[in-house]
Amino acid sequence: MNYSLLAATPLFRGITQTEIESMLICLNAREREYPKDTAILRAGDTTHELGLVLAGSVSIESDDLWGNKTVLDHIGSGCVFAETYACIQGEALMVNVITMEPTTILFLHIGKILEVCQKTCAYHTKLIRNLLSIAAQKNLNLSRRSFHTAPKSIRGRLLSYLSFQAMKQGSRDFYIPFNRQQLADYLNVDRSALSNELGKMQRENLLAINKNHFIVSEQVAE
């Protein structure tokens, strides 16, 4: 186990490597590796564990009865997933958790996290506080996605998302965490229509694009 890697994650922020090593046994930690395009959890499953991505990444997706897929989130190395469902005993998942590449996951028992031991270890309290902070941040992320999908036009959704990424990264020259299909799924639009709109915006010199690398012009995009 790479304890230095764990110490650098938001979940274990402020906790030393020695403390993490002693905690993992109490938390019923288990590590597992998955190939690309593997479903770690599916809609309808229940779980009592949260997952911490040690390497690779996963996509949080929702499918309707007709097979239409919506990407809700992208979880990279050092981030957690399924913590909300794990906290609500017996709550069935409404989403699928799919690996986007070969991925290693550390699973932690949520009951062991939320139940402070009799010693009331300071680092256990930090762990709970970190988990609460992560949950709050994810709520903000979902709110942001609702903003990006609110505009009726594809261009409006692109402008909302790309504007946010530029502000977040402090530059008009930035990378996004999605490929073209994933971006279409995230914005809840057709991939071909998205590509056509991006092509129009490039011809209008509003954008320069190379795969997931974007440079946004200062020209007003109407």
Secondary structure, 3 states (H helix, E strand, C coil): CCHHHHHCCCCCCCCCHHHHHHHHHHCCCEEEEECCCCEEECCCCCCCEEEEEEECCEEEEEECCCCCEEEEEEECCCCEECHHHHHCCCCCCCCEEEECCCEEEEEEEHHHHHCCCCCCCHHHHHHHHHHHHHHHHHHHHHHHHHHHCCCCCHHHHHHHHHHHHHHHHCCCEEECCCCHHHHHHHHCCCHHHHHHHHHHHHHCCCEEEECCEEEECCCCCC
